[in-house]
Amino acid sequence: MSASTFSEKELHEALEAALQPGRFIAFNASFDFIQGLEEVHTRLKAMIGAGESATAALHLETFIAACFEKAEEIDDSSGGLGQLVEDLFCTWVRARQAAEAKAGETVELLLRWMDHDDYGFCHRLEEEVVKVLDGDGLGELAAEARVRFEASAPDDRGPAGYPRRRWTEVLKRTLAAQTDAEEYLALCELTRLASTDCDVLAAIHEGRGNLDEALSWVERGLGLAGREGYSGGAEYELKKRQRNLLLRLGRSKEAIDLAWRDFEKGPHLFAYETLMGLVRFADRDSWHQRAMVVADGSGLESVIDLLVKTRELDRLVARISAATATELEAISHYSSEPAADLLAASHPAPAARVYRALGLRVVNAKKSKYYYAALAHLERARECYLASGREDLWRELVADVRLRHGRKTSFMPGFERVAEGGPAVDHEPSMLERARSRWPKLRER
């Protein structure tokens, strides 16, 4: 017997210990709880590689059923248990296929679970399952989905039309996995062709080497995306595919032109990096200068990341110096702090303005949990004001804070310490305090 083997008795004992039946798992304890279940899952996956696929499949069925039993005894706001169940289904499919189980039976069992899911664990399960089903399994799922699609009432865009929408999506996912462009298009003609469908059809034709056909579907999809008004994700994927197809077709100039137009519409860092990834190395300087001209005419909030990344210090200084205090406070902490850090040593005056904004945006918003971060920023503002010879501006800031925020008792003692030239904190921050300081950055990304 191999080390990876789970007897039925051992499995039950492991699940009993991991699932803790009868005990409610609070949100804060859910991560460790899921980790315990993952250890059982890992051992079951090892059984497949050890030639014990049939037994692993049976154990996985017990595991999945046990997770459904646990569903009302956990706060799964994080979605951890739902994600685990989705992974278990995929492992179960792999196990049955490795055991050479009948594909039709696998699909039948899978659909039963999907039909009797009271907890949403199987919602859109087909999106992941089609990635692991083999050819026979995909064929069986396509056949079953088509039967259900044809038996459903026409889509009235309301609750009665849900079954038609549901099985349309399952069938589309399956046909896409089968790379069956003809059947996929026929289904779209029966329902509705969307920009996302055009991307799927383009991907299928690209995979077949039909690049011109793929490009025509991309262009059709972009036309639909412009009319749909809600397809930002689809439009992004279509544009990315369009550029790649143009490059593969030897039409790099067109790809660059498209990237340039996108940058002109929204001159942010990602659009800039996309453009620079397309132009020749020898031409990058001239394209960079063109991009900076566009950036000069755009709002600071949209281009600050770009100016920091490209180290356009003169432009960054000019834009910060010209911005109002309100404009600086409106910029994301994630974007403005790197700008201030970049400028602090060489251009302390504009850096002071940004640190000031970083501190006051927290205090003005009354985010008391983050006053410690505001104090740290105001301490940096003080250092930069003094380094630039503008102690008068620091005194003005101190007076303004005392006037407007003097009643904030959880903030003012620390601020008075900073105002008198002391540190933002009167002790070395604990590990917990250092950990908390990360959250403002993460929340505002």
Buried (B, 14 or more C-beta within 10 A) or exposed (E): EEEBBBEEEEBBEBBEEBBBEEEEBEEEBBEEBBEEBBEBBEBBBBBBEBEBBBBBBBBBBBBBEBBBEBBEBBEBEEEBBBBBBBBBBBBBBBBBBBBEBEBBEBBEBBBEBBEEBEBEBBEBBBEBBBEBBEEBBBBBBBEBBBEBBEEBEEBEEEEEBBBBBBBBBBBBBBBBBBBBBEBBBEBBEEBEBBBBBBBBBBBBBBEEEBBEBBBBBBBBBBEBBEEBEEBEEBBEBBBEBBBBBBBBBEBBEBBBEBBBEBBBEEBBBEBBBBBBEBBEEEEBEEBBEBBBEBBEEBBBBBBBBBBBEBEBBEBBBBBBEEBEEEBBBBBBBBBBBBBBBBBBEEBBBBBBBBBBBBBBBBBEEEEBEBBBBBBBBBBBBBBBBBBBEBEEBBEEBBEEBEEEBEEBEEBBEBBBBBBEEEEBBEEEBEEEEEEBBEEBEEEBE
